Amino acid sequence: MNEGTIWQQVSVPGWYGMGERRIEIATATAVWHHSGLTAVPIRWVLIRDPEKRFDPQSLLCTDPARDPTQIVTCLILS
């Protein structure tokens, strides 16, 4: 990860059924290109644990307007 990455602390409710959990996220939008198909705007979200209990993860969402905390919440509730 780039040293210039801007991380934001967020609280995620219901972390895998264990209650609220504080994590750090970095997010932005990008365009997903696939040969022969129309480009799709996406929101990417990087998550990391300040306590280092899990490895950093990346998430993608095809709704670029979606709130990044909602994207993380969908992951942990599925």
C-alpha positions as CSV (number, residue, x, y, z in Angstrom):
1,M,0.0,0.0,0.0
2,N,1.2,3.4,-0.8
3,E,2.5,5.6,2.0
4,G,0.3,8.4,0.7
5,T,-2.9,6.4,1.1
6,I,-5.5,8.2,3.3
7,W,-7.0,5.9,5.8
8,Q,-10.2,6.7,7.7
9,Q,-11.3,5.0,10.9
10,V,-14.8,3.7,10.9
11,S,-17.0,1.6,13.3
12,V,-18.7,-1.4,11.7
13,P,-21.7,-2.7,13.7
14,G,-22.3,-6.5,14.0
15,W,-18.8,-7.5,13.0
16,Y,-19.4,-11.2,12.3
17,G,-21.9,-11.4,15.1
18,M,-19.3,-10.1,17.6
19,G,-20.5,-6.5,18.0
20,E,-19.0,-3.2,16.9
21,R,-15.5,-3.3,15.4
22,R,-13.2,-0.3,14.5
23,I,-11.3,-0.8,11.3
24,E,-9.6,1.5,8.8
25,I,-10.7,2.0,5.2
26,A,-9.4,3.7,2.1
27,T,-11.8,4.2,-0.8
28,A,-12.3,5.8,-4.2
29,T,-13.9,5.1,-7.6
30,A,-12.4,3.6,-10.7
31,V,-13.5,2.2,-14.0
32,W,-13.5,-1.6,-14.7
33,H,-12.6,-2.4,-18.3
34,H,-13.2,-5.8,-19.8
35,S,-12.3,-6.6,-23.4
36,G,-15.4,-6.3,-25.6
37,L,-17.7,-5.0,-22.9
38,T,-18.8,-1.6,-21.8
39,A,-16.7,0.0,-19.0
40,V,-18.3,-0.2,-15.6
41,P,-17.8,2.4,-12.8
42,I,-16.9,0.7,-9.5
43,R,-16.2,1.7,-5.9
44,W,-13.1,0.0,-4.3
45,V,-12.6,-0.2,-0.6
46,L,-9.5,-1.3,1.1
47,I,-9.9,-2.4,4.7
48,R,-7.3,-3.1,7.4
49,D,-7.3,-3.9,11.1
50,P,-5.3,-1.4,13.2
51,E,-4.9,-4.3,15.7
52,K,-3.5,-6.5,12.9
53,R,-5.9,-9.4,13.7
54,F,-6.7,-9.9,10.0
55,D,-4.8,-9.3,6.7
56,P,-5.8,-6.2,4.6
57,Q,-8.6,-6.9,2.2
58,S,-10.0,-5.3,-0.9
59,L,-13.6,-5.1,-1.9
60,L,-15.3,-4.0,-5.1
61,C,-18.8,-2.7,-5.6
62,T,-20.6,-1.8,-8.9
63,D,-22.6,0.9,-7.2
64,P,-20.0,3.8,-7.0
65,A,-22.4,5.9,-4.9
66,R,-22.7,3.2,-2.2
67,D,-21.2,4.3,1.2
68,P,-18.0,2.3,1.9
69,T,-19.1,1.4,5.4
70,Q,-22.3,-0.2,3.8
71,I,-20.1,-2.2,1.5
72,V,-18.1,-3.6,4.4
73,T,-21.3,-4.3,6.4
74,C,-22.7,-6.3,3.4
75,L,-19.5,-8.4,3.5
76,I,-19.7,-9.3,7.2
77,L,-23.4,-10.0,7.2
78,S,-23.3,-12.4,4.2
